[in-house]
Amino acid sequence: MCGFVGFSDPGGPDGPARTTAGRMLAALAHRGPDGTGWCRHAGLTLAHCALTFVDPEGAGQPFRSASGAVSLVLNGELYNHGELRRELAATGFVPRTGSDTEVLTELYERHGTAVLERVRGMYAFAAHDARTGATVLARDPLGKKPLYYARIPGGIAFASELTALLCHPEVSPAPDTDALADYLVLRAFPAPKSACAQVRKVRPGAFVRYADGSLTETEHWRPRVGPAPGARTPRAGEAAERFEELLRAAVARRVTSTGRRLGVLLSGGLDSSVVAALAQELSPGRPVPTFSAGFEDTDFDETPHARAVARHLGTEHHVVRIGGAELAAVVEQEYAHADEPLADPSLLPTRLVCRAARERVRGVLTGDGADELLLGYRYFQAERTIDALLRHIPAPRLAAAATLTARALPVRSGNLPAAQALRRLAQGLGAAPEHRFHLANAPFAPAALATVLGPAARGALDGHRPFAEIARLLTAQPGPLSGLQRAQLAVVAHFLRDVILTKADRGGMRSALELRSPFLDVDLVEYGNSLPEGLKLRGLTGKYLLRRIAAPWLPRRTVRRTKLGFRAPLARLLREELRPLLLDTLAAPALERGGLLDPAAVRALTDDHLSGRRDTSRALWALLTYQLWYEGPRARP
């Protein structure tokens, strides 16, 4: 929705501070076309670029409290700002604007970080309190909005994107090889690490406080899975009624908190179709704009399903036609300038659909989060099947059987073909349930990293723990978890927070389009997480509760439909439209310059894929995405 930067600035003339702030903010221009602002506040410089949804005339930032004690910059929106404003007014406070930023600033001055227990929305913000000299950087519970920071001489610097933070003269772009090893397994740089050694991310659901040279991190929220000890298990009908109530409220908060018209990214799957149905219900007599990706490759195309839902609901539907040339153009034009490498190819069609949607609206609703919340991925069905099989068949024998079956199937490059799915499944069969999803989808297994990392990065493998964040979250659960619950928590910990939500923010905000995710409303998440497995995955049917709720709203085929998955035709793309870029970017001279990747190992992966011997597209995509960023326009050591 916006972007901001800031840095400690103990004194001196305005000129140098304003120049640095301007240079950093220019790197965020795509996030906020509605105006910029800056200020110096008791030793801290703040700057902000706006994409306004609430009170465009009065919402200028940085925002200073009425007393002048607190200055604050906000990226995102508080969906309950109206309720909180009324509470402030009841204390005698007279608001100067209608903005949610003013509400947050005044509440922060009164309550400090305790305000995080009250606000509902998606946000990252930085607040500076002149009374204590403390700077606080905070992110929303799920981490929908990014926030990077770095220690610098005399203080701290921070920004909404890594690219902007690297524009500060005291922040180094030197790569973090430990984080690179994580990225090659997890497809993203998991918070609190980043691609750069000096730079950290604020964890989702946490805040970082800097004061008097000391920096501390505190969690204000963390995901918990399973019923609380002693809690009563609701009946299916009761759970459905409560879940529908919370879902309706979540959609309404996101639609009614702004006077701006919002659209919906409509794939034709259950999740986005439910969101579109509720959004259209809130807009009687005015069709909601819906947008879907129309792939030339029929294995990936869901437009017939999306059109059927749009006709049923009466939305104003738009199909964005996507072919190999359009996907390749996104890589060639944007990836060298990317904020941070992200090895999720679905970012490509997401960018194209968001770019087209921005021509008509400045915000859209999505179905993100439903699969993680309600066990909708086919992986969760597989996890339940694996659990049953492992009671009778040792993991090595089961993995061998899956591998042999995969070898007997033809090599093809469709939307998750059977051979590829079986090979991935075999990779994780001997692992703990909380690791299997990531190992099945990893560009590189942890044991394979030693072969692909170059001499400058192999030291990162000493004590390498790519699943450390999962282990940390597992320690604070309300009770013992089943294997399926452990798997769900692991998917939320990395895939949702570090991959899906990073993709959503980057895919939309490169075009100044805000993405809002009702299924990730904290109240809904907490209720969904408290429900027993059987109300989410019944037998091998995922999202059981949502299907039950949605039956009166959508075509029967949509309600019963198996999830396809929003993917790009990556294997073919690398062999055809992106072949020249792949060969050039991953050529030995380029890799030898950095020393982070082994040229011989990378060449073997490239040859295998381009020759059709085996599909190594997942590994190549992670390497290509990283190397484009590493060799990009930022100065590298």
NORFEN-V90649 format. One record per pair of residues at least 12 apart in sequence whose C-alpha atoms are under 6 Angstrom apart, sorted by the first residue. I is the first residue (numbers start at 1). J is the second residue. If there is no record, write none. Layout:
I;J, I;J
//
This chain:
1;51, 1;75, 1;76, 1;514, 2;31, 2;32, 2;49, 2;50, 2;51, 2;75, 3;31, 3;48, 3;49, 3;75, 3;160, 4;47, 4;48, 4;159, 4;160, 5;46, 5;47, 5;158, 5;159, 6;45, 6;46, 6;157, 6;158, 7;44, 7;45, 7;156, 7;157, 8;43, 8;44, 8;155, 8;156, 9;43, 9;44, 10;43, 24;164, 24;167, 27;164, 30;510, 30;512, 31;509, 31;512, 32;49, 32;50, 32;51, 34;50, 34;51, 35;49, 35;50, 36;48, 36;49, 37;61, 42;130, 48;61, 53;258, 54;99, 54;258, 55;98, 55;99, 58;97, 59;99, 65;105, 65;106, 69;129, 69;130, 70;128, 70;129, 71;127, 71;128, 72;126, 72;127, 73;125, 73;126, 74;125, 75;123, 75;124, 76;122, 76;123, 77;121, 77;122, 78;120, 78;121, 79;120, 79;121, 79;253, 79;257, 80;120, 81;100, 85;103, 122;140, 122;144, 123;139, 123;140, 123;145, 124;138, 124;139, 124;145, 125;137, 125;138, 134;210, 134;211, 135;209, 135;210, 136;208, 136;209, 137;207, 137;208, 138;206, 138;207, 139;204, 139;205, 139;206, 140;204, 140;205, 141;204, 141;205, 141;221, 142;204, 143;204, 144;501, 146;160, 147;159, 147;160, 147;201, 147;202, 148;200, 148;201, 149;199, 149;200, 150;198, 150;199, 162;339, 163;339, 173;196, 174;196, 175;195, 175;196, 175;197, 176;195, 176;196, 176;197, 177;457, 177;460, 178;460, 182;466, 184;443, 184;444, 185;442, 185;443, 185;444, 186;442, 187;343, 188;342, 190;498, 191;203, 205;219, 205;220, 205;221, 206;218, 206;219, 206;220, 224;477, 225;529, 226;529, 226;530, 227;530, 227;531, 240;545, 246;524, 250;518, 250;521, 251;518, 262;363, 262;364, 263;288, 263;289, 263;290, 263;364, 264;290, 264;364, 264;365, 264;366, 265;290, 265;291, 265;366, 266;290, 266;291, 266;292, 267;292, 267;306, 268;305, 268;306, 270;558, 270;559, 271;367, 272;366, 272;367, 287;315, 287;316, 288;315, 288;316, 289;315, 289;316, 289;317, 290;316, 290;317, 291;317, 291;318, 291;319, 292;319, 293;319, 293;320, 294;319, 294;320, 294;321, 294;322, 295;322, 296;323, 299;414, 299;415, 300;415, 327;348, 336;628, 336;629, 336;632, 341;625, 341;626, 343;622, 345;568, 346;567, 346;568, 347;503, 350;507, 351;507, 354;508, 355;511, 358;513, 362;513, 363;513, 363;514, 363;515, 364;515, 365;515, 365;516, 365;517, 366;517, 368;517, 369;519, 369;520, 370;519, 374;536, 374;543, 375;536, 375;537, 375;542, 375;543, 376;542, 376;543, 381;540, 395;429, 395;430, 399;426, 402;422, 402;426, 403;423, 406;419, 406;422, 413;571, 424;440, 425;440, 427;440, 428;440, 433;483, 433;487, 434;486, 434;487, 434;490, 443;618, 443;619, 452;597, 452;598, 452;601, 453;596, 453;597, 453;598, 454;595, 454;596, 454;597, 454;598, 456;595, 456;596, 457;596, 470;490, 547;559, 571;617, 575;610
//
